[in-house]
Amino acid sequence: MSTYGQFCPVAKAMEVLDERWTLLIVREMLLGSRHYNDLRRGVPKMSPALLSKRLRSLERVGVVHREASGGHTTYTLTQAGMELRPLVESLSSWGMRWISDLGDEDLDPHLLMWDIQRTIHVDEWPRTRTTLAVRLSDTDGKPAFWWIVASGDSVEICDFDPGHDVIATLSGNLRTLVQVWRGDVSWAAALAAGDLAVAGPTEVQRAVPQWLGQSIFSRAA
C-alpha cells in the first residue's frame, strides 16, 4: 500500500481507500454481500486476483473481517468498515447531483438485476410465489428478458424462463429502468411518459413500483 507521507488524517484514510475498486467493494458489503462470488457479481470487471488482493488489504487494516468455517469463507465489515456507510452514501448523493450522465458502457442489465435482487422489497410482494417478467430494449447484445420470482422471503432473478405463470410484464428500455432505479426519474414519471409500461391486472400495475422500489442509494441522494 502506497503512502502520501503526510500526517493529515484525510491523507491517511485515502492510503486505505483510494486504491481502485476499494470503495466499490465496501459498497457491495454495505449492500449485504458476504461471499466472494457475490462480491464478484457486484464488480464483474474486476479480476478475481485483484479482488482477493483488495480483500486482504482491507482485512489487514481492520476494515474487513474474514471468517472461514466448514469450507466456506465469509467477509463482513468491522466497526471501522461500517463507519464508512455515511461516506459511501455521501459519495452517492454527490455523484447523483454532479456526475449524473450515464454512458452506454455504464448500462449493464446483469448489474441492475443483481442490485434489484438483493434489495427488493419482498415484504411488499404476495406471500405466494409470484413471477414478474421484465422485457428490456437497447441492451446491446446483453440479456433482454428477465424473470423476477418472489416466494415467501426469497427472491430469485433468472435470465431464462423458469416456467412459472407470469402475473405481469414490465417493459421498457434499459436506460430508463436504470434511471428509475438510481432515482434520476420517478416510477410515476416513467410510467406516465410511457418510457416504462406494466402489462397485467390493474392492481398489479399499481403495485409493481412498490414491489421493486429503488436503489438504497437513491434514498441517500
C-alpha positions as YAML, in Angstrom:
chain: A
units: angstrom
residues:
- id: 1
  name: MET
  ca: [0.00, 0.00, 0.00]
- id: 2
  name: SER
  ca: [1.50, 3.34, -1.05]
- id: 3
  name: THR
  ca: [1.59, 6.30, 1.31]
- id: 4
  name: TYR
  ca: [1.30, 10.04, 0.87]
- id: 5
  name: GLY
  ca: [3.87, 10.77, 3.57]
- id: 6
  name: GLN
  ca: [1.51, 13.18, 5.32]
- id: 7
  name: PHE
  ca: [0.15, 13.22, 8.87]
- id: 8
  name: CYS
  ca: [-3.20, 14.63, 7.71]
- id: 9
  name: PRO
  ca: [-5.98, 12.13, 8.63]
- id: 10
  name: VAL
  ca: [-7.57, 12.62, 5.20]
- id: 11
  name: ALA
  ca: [-4.30, 11.52, 3.59]
- id: 12
  name: LYS
  ca: [-4.03, 8.55, 5.97]
- id: 13
  name: ALA
  ca: [-7.60, 7.49, 5.20]
- id: 14
  name: MET
  ca: [-7.01, 7.79, 1.46]
- id: 15
  name: GLU
  ca: [-4.00, 5.49, 1.74]
- id: 16
  name: VAL
  ca: [-6.57, 2.79, 2.53]
- id: 17
  name: LEU
  ca: [-9.49, 3.90, 0.38]
- id: 18
  name: ASP
  ca: [-8.21, 5.42, -2.84]
- id: 19
  name: GLU
  ca: [-6.93, 2.23, -4.48]
- id: 20
  name: ARG
  ca: [-9.03, 1.32, -7.50]
- id: 21
  name: TRP
  ca: [-12.18, -0.71, -6.66]
- id: 22
  name: THR
  ca: [-11.71, -0.47, -2.88]
- id: 23
  name: LEU
  ca: [-14.75, 1.69, -2.11]
- id: 24
  name: LEU
  ca: [-16.86, -0.34, -4.52]
- id: 25
  name: ILE
  ca: [-16.01, -3.46, -2.52]
- id: 26
  name: VAL
  ca: [-17.11, -1.61, 0.62]
- id: 27
  name: ARG
  ca: [-20.30, -0.59, -1.22]
- id: 28
  name: GLU
  ca: [-21.01, -4.22, -2.08]
- id: 29
  name: MET
  ca: [-20.57, -5.28, 1.53]
- id: 30
  name: LEU
  ca: [-22.81, -2.47, 2.76]
- id: 31
  name: LEU
  ca: [-25.43, -3.85, 0.35]
- id: 32
  name: GLY
  ca: [-25.19, -7.23, 2.02]
- id: 33
  name: SER
  ca: [-22.66, -9.24, 0.00]
- id: 34
  name: ARG
  ca: [-20.72, -11.55, 2.32]
- id: 35
  name: HIS
  ca: [-19.30, -14.19, -0.01]
- id: 36
  name: TYR
  ca: [-16.58, -13.95, -2.63]
- id: 37
  name: ASN
  ca: [-18.82, -14.90, -5.58]
- id: 38
  name: ASP
  ca: [-21.45, -12.37, -4.53]
- id: 39
  name: LEU
  ca: [-18.78, -9.68, -4.34]
- id: 40
  name: ARG
  ca: [-17.62, -10.64, -7.83]
- id: 41
  name: ARG
  ca: [-21.17, -10.24, -9.18]
- id: 42
  name: GLY
  ca: [-21.17, -6.65, -7.96]
- id: 43
  name: VAL
  ca: [-17.79, -5.80, -9.53]
- id: 44
  name: PRO
  ca: [-17.73, -8.07, -12.61]
- id: 45
  name: LYS
  ca: [-14.98, -6.10, -14.41]
- id: 46
  name: MET
  ca: [-12.59, -6.57, -11.50]
- id: 47
  name: SER
  ca: [-10.22, -9.51, -11.87]
- id: 48
  name: PRO
  ca: [-10.50, -12.29, -9.27]
- id: 49
  name: ALA
  ca: [-6.84, -11.84, -8.34]
- id: 50
  name: LEU
  ca: [-7.29, -8.11, -7.71]
- id: 51
  name: LEU
  ca: [-10.47, -8.68, -5.68]
- id: 52
  name: SER
  ca: [-8.60, -11.15, -3.47]
- id: 53
  name: LYS
  ca: [-5.74, -8.67, -3.09]
- id: 54
  name: ARG
  ca: [-8.05, -5.82, -2.11]
- id: 55
  name: LEU
  ca: [-9.90, -8.01, 0.41]
- id: 56
  name: ARG
  ca: [-6.59, -8.96, 2.02]
- id: 57
  name: SER
  ca: [-5.60, -5.28, 2.20]
- id: 58
  name: LEU
  ca: [-8.91, -4.32, 3.80]
- id: 59
  name: GLU
  ca: [-8.59, -7.18, 6.27]
- id: 60
  name: ARG
  ca: [-5.06, -6.13, 7.14]
- id: 61
  name: VAL
  ca: [-6.09, -2.56, 8.02]
- id: 62
  name: GLY
  ca: [-9.12, -3.70, 10.03]
- id: 63
  name: VAL
  ca: [-11.93, -2.70, 7.66]
- id: 64
  name: VAL
  ca: [-12.99, -6.26, 6.75]
- id: 65
  name: HIS
  ca: [-13.19, -9.41, 8.86]
- id: 66
  name: ARG
  ca: [-12.72, -12.77, 7.13]
- id: 67
  name: GLU
  ca: [-14.03, -15.97, 8.68]
- id: 68
  name: ALA
  ca: [-13.57, -19.46, 7.27]
- id: 69
  name: SER
  ca: [-15.81, -22.25, 8.53]
- id: 70
  name: GLY
  ca: [-16.86, -25.57, 7.05]
- id: 71
  name: GLY
  ca: [-15.12, -24.88, 3.78]
- id: 72
  name: HIS
  ca: [-16.90, -21.54, 3.32]
- id: 73
  name: THR
  ca: [-15.44, -18.07, 3.73]
- id: 74
  name: THR
  ca: [-17.48, -15.03, 4.68]
- id: 75
  name: TYR
  ca: [-16.45, -11.40, 4.64]
- id: 76
  name: THR
  ca: [-18.04, -8.83, 6.93]
- id: 77
  name: LEU
  ca: [-17.34, -5.20, 7.67]
- id: 78
  name: THR
  ca: [-15.82, -4.40, 11.04]
- id: 79
  name: GLN
  ca: [-16.95, -1.38, 13.03]
- id: 80
  name: ALA
  ca: [-14.37, 0.63, 11.08]
- id: 81
  name: GLY
  ca: [-15.89, -0.64, 7.85]
- id: 82
  name: MET
  ca: [-19.46, 0.06, 8.90]
- id: 83
  name: GLU
  ca: [-18.49, 3.62, 9.78]
- id: 84
  name: LEU
  ca: [-17.77, 4.13, 6.08]
- id: 85
  name: ARG
  ca: [-21.52, 3.97, 5.32]
- id: 86
  name: PRO
  ca: [-22.07, 7.75, 5.63]
- id: 87
  name: LEU
  ca: [-19.08, 8.33, 3.35]
- id: 88
  name: VAL
  ca: [-20.39, 5.95, 0.68]
- id: 89
  name: GLU
  ca: [-23.89, 7.43, 0.94]
- id: 90
  name: SER
  ca: [-22.47, 10.96, 0.65]
- id: 91
  name: LEU
  ca: [-20.47, 9.94, -2.42]
- id: 92
  name: SER
  ca: [-23.67, 8.53, -3.91]
- id: 93
  name: SER
  ca: [-25.50, 11.80, -3.27]
- id: 94
  name: TRP
  ca: [-22.62, 13.81, -4.71]
- id: 95
  name: GLY
  ca: [-22.45, 11.58, -7.80]
- id: 96
  name: MET
  ca: [-26.20, 11.90, -8.35]
- id: 97
  name: ARG
  ca: [-26.01, 15.66, -8.08]
- id: 98
  name: TRP
  ca: [-22.86, 16.41, -10.05]
- id: 99
  name: ILE
  ca: [-21.96, 13.42, -12.25]
- id: 100
  name: SER
  ca: [-25.32, 12.12, -13.38]
- id: 101
  name: ASP
  ca: [-24.56, 11.44, -17.07]
- id: 102
  name: LEU
  ca: [-24.64, 7.75, -17.97]
- id: 103
  name: GLY
  ca: [-22.76, 6.41, -20.98]
- id: 104
  name: ASP
  ca: [-23.87, 3.27, -22.79]
- id: 105
  name: GLU
  ca: [-20.92, 1.47, -21.22]
- id: 106
  name: ASP
  ca: [-22.42, 2.17, -17.78]
- id: 107
  name: LEU
  ca: [-25.63, 0.26, -18.54]
- id: 108
  name: ASP
  ca: [-25.48, -3.42, -17.57]
- id: 109
  name: PRO
  ca: [-28.68, -5.44, -17.10]
- id: 110
  name: HIS
  ca: [-26.82, -8.06, -15.04]
- id: 111
  name: LEU
  ca: [-25.70, -5.44, -12.50]
- id: 112
  name: LEU
  ca: [-29.14, -3.87, -12.44]
- id: 113
  name: MET
  ca: [-30.91, -7.17, -11.79]
- id: 114
  name: TRP
  ca: [-28.35, -8.20, -9.18]
- id: 115
  name: ASP
  ca: [-28.89, -4.92, -7.35]
- id: 116
  name: ILE
  ca: [-32.66, -5.35, -7.53]
- id: 117
  name: GLN
  ca: [-32.48, -8.93, -6.28]
- id: 118
  name: ARG
  ca: [-30.60, -8.12, -3.09]
- id: 119
  name: THR
  ca: [-32.54, -5.00, -2.14]
- id: 120
  name: ILE
  ca: [-36.03, -5.81, -3.41]
- id: 121
  name: HIS
  ca: [-38.97, -5.07, -1.12]
- id: 122
  name: VAL
  ca: [-40.00, -8.68, -0.67]
- id: 123
  name: ASP
  ca: [-42.45, -7.76, 2.10]
- id: 124
  name: GLU
  ca: [-44.46, -5.82, -0.49]
- id: 125
  name: TRP
  ca: [-44.98, -8.92, -2.67]
- id: 126
  name: PRO
  ca: [-47.77, -11.50, -2.28]
- id: 127
  name: ARG
  ca: [-46.85, -14.33, 0.08]
- id: 128
  name: THR
  ca: [-47.46, -16.92, -2.63]
- id: 129
  name: ARG
  ca: [-44.96, -17.46, -5.45]
- id: 130
  name: THR
  ca: [-45.22, -14.52, -7.83]
- id: 131
  name: THR
  ca: [-43.37, -14.06, -11.11]
- id: 132
  name: LEU
  ca: [-42.84, -10.71, -12.81]
- id: 133
  name: ALA
  ca: [-41.38, -10.74, -16.33]
- id: 134
  name: VAL
  ca: [-39.10, -7.90, -17.43]
- id: 135
  name: ARG
  ca: [-38.52, -7.07, -21.10]
- id: 136
  name: LEU
  ca: [-35.71, -4.62, -21.81]
- id: 137
  name: SER
  ca: [-34.80, -2.94, -25.08]
- id: 138
  name: ASP
  ca: [-31.46, -1.41, -26.08]
- id: 139
  name: THR
  ca: [-29.40, -3.95, -24.12]
- id: 140
  name: ASP
  ca: [-26.62, -4.03, -26.75]
- id: 141
  name: GLY
  ca: [-26.50, -7.79, -27.03]
- id: 142
  name: LYS
  ca: [-26.82, -8.45, -23.30]
- id: 143
  name: PRO
  ca: [-29.80, -10.42, -21.94]
- id: 144
  name: ALA
  ca: [-33.05, -8.53, -22.51]
- id: 145
  name: PHE
  ca: [-35.52, -10.97, -20.94]
- id: 146
  name: TRP
  ca: [-35.64, -11.49, -17.18]
- id: 147
  name: TRP
  ca: [-37.96, -13.08, -14.65]
- id: 148
  name: ILE
  ca: [-38.23, -11.99, -11.02]
- id: 149
  name: VAL
  ca: [-39.61, -14.77, -8.84]
- id: 150
  name: ALA
  ca: [-40.62, -13.92, -5.27]
- id: 151
  name: SER
  ca: [-41.70, -16.69, -2.93]
- id: 152
  name: GLY
  ca: [-42.10, -16.03, 0.77]
- id: 153
  name: ASP
  ca: [-38.95, -14.27, 1.95]
- id: 154
  name: SER
  ca: [-36.75, -15.24, -1.01]
- id: 155
  name: VAL
  ca: [-36.23, -13.65, -4.41]
- id: 156
  name: GLU
  ca: [-34.65, -15.21, -7.47]
- id: 157
  name: ILE
  ca: [-33.93, -13.41, -10.73]
- id: 158
  name: CYS
  ca: [-33.49, -15.51, -13.87]
- id: 159
  name: ASP
  ca: [-32.31, -14.72, -17.39]
- id: 160
  name: PHE
  ca: [-34.15, -17.83, -18.57]
- id: 161
  name: ASP
  ca: [-37.84, -18.68, -18.35]
- id: 162
  name: PRO
  ca: [-38.37, -20.56, -15.06]
- id: 163
  name: GLY
  ca: [-41.67, -21.91, -16.36]
- id: 164
  name: HIS
  ca: [-43.91, -20.24, -13.77]
- id: 165
  name: ASP
  ca: [-47.12, -18.35, -14.54]
- id: 166
  name: VAL
  ca: [-46.32, -14.66, -15.05]
- id: 167
  name: ILE
  ca: [-48.54, -12.20, -13.20]
- id: 168
  name: ALA
  ca: [-47.43, -9.15, -15.23]
- id: 169
  name: THR
  ca: [-44.72, -7.89, -17.60]
- id: 170
  name: LEU
  ca: [-42.63, -4.76, -17.09]
- id: 171
  name: SER
  ca: [-41.23, -3.44, -20.36]
- id: 172
  name: GLY
  ca: [-39.08, -0.50, -21.37]
- id: 173
  name: ASN
  ca: [-35.54, 0.40, -22.31]
- id: 174
  name: LEU
  ca: [-32.61, -0.42, -20.07]
- id: 175
  name: ARG
  ca: [-31.53, 3.19, -19.66]
- id: 176
  name: THR
  ca: [-34.91, 4.27, -18.29]
- id: 177
  name: LEU
  ca: [-35.10, 1.41, -15.79]
- id: 178
  name: VAL
  ca: [-31.56, 2.21, -14.61]
- id: 179
  name: GLN
  ca: [-32.54, 5.88, -14.20]
- id: 180
  name: VAL
  ca: [-35.61, 4.91, -12.20]
- id: 181
  name: TRP
  ca: [-33.59, 2.54, -10.06]
- id: 182
  name: ARG
  ca: [-30.97, 5.24, -9.38]
- id: 183
  name: GLY
  ca: [-33.63, 7.82, -8.56]
- id: 184
  name: ASP
  ca: [-32.94, 10.10, -11.54]
- id: 185
  name: VAL
  ca: [-36.55, 9.57, -12.67]
- id: 186
  name: SER
  ca: [-39.54, 8.55, -10.57]
- id: 187
  name: TRP
  ca: [-41.61, 5.47, -11.30]
- id: 188
  name: ALA
  ca: [-44.66, 7.71, -11.74]
- id: 189
  name: ALA
  ca: [-42.92, 9.92, -14.33]
- id: 190
  name: ALA
  ca: [-41.51, 7.00, -16.31]
- id: 191
  name: LEU
  ca: [-44.86, 5.22, -16.42]
- id: 192
  name: ALA
  ca: [-46.81, 8.39, -17.27]
- id: 193
  name: ALA
  ca: [-44.43, 9.16, -20.14]
- id: 194
  name: GLY
  ca: [-44.74, 5.62, -21.48]
- id: 195
  name: ASP
  ca: [-41.00, 5.01, -21.11]
- id: 196
  name: LEU
  ca: [-41.88, 2.06, -18.89]
- id: 197
  name: ALA
  ca: [-45.09, 0.03, -19.05]
- id: 198
  name: VAL
  ca: [-46.64, -2.72, -16.96]
- id: 199
  name: ALA
  ca: [-48.99, -5.15, -18.71]
- id: 200
  name: GLY
  ca: [-51.17, -7.04, -16.29]
- id: 201
  name: PRO
  ca: [-54.09, -6.66, -13.89]
- id: 202
  name: THR
  ca: [-54.73, -3.09, -12.76]
- id: 203
  name: GLU
  ca: [-53.90, -3.79, -9.14]
- id: 204
  name: VAL
  ca: [-50.59, -5.34, -10.16]
- id: 205
  name: GLN
  ca: [-49.76, -2.37, -12.39]
- id: 206
  name: ARG
  ca: [-50.15, -0.14, -9.37]
- id: 207
  name: ALA
  ca: [-48.13, -2.47, -7.14]
- id: 208
  name: VAL
  ca: [-45.03, -3.03, -9.31]
- id: 209
  name: PRO
  ca: [-43.28, 0.25, -8.32]
- id: 210
  name: GLN
  ca: [-43.69, -0.71, -4.65]
- id: 211
  name: TRP
  ca: [-42.59, -4.27, -5.35]
- id: 212
  name: LEU
  ca: [-39.34, -3.19, -6.99]
- id: 213
  name: GLY
  ca: [-38.69, 0.11, -5.25]
- id: 214
  name: GLN
  ca: [-35.44, 1.92, -5.94]
- id: 215
  name: SER
  ca: [-31.78, 1.55, -5.01]
- id: 216
  name: ILE
  ca: [-30.98, 2.22, -1.38]
- id: 217
  name: PHE
  ca: [-28.55, 4.85, -2.64]
- id: 218
  name: SER
  ca: [-31.39, 6.67, -4.38]
- id: 219
  name: ARG
  ca: [-32.84, 7.25, -0.93]
- id: 220
  name: ALA
  ca: [-29.48, 8.55, 0.26]
- id: 221
  name: ALA
  ca: [-29.48, 11.19, -2.50]
...
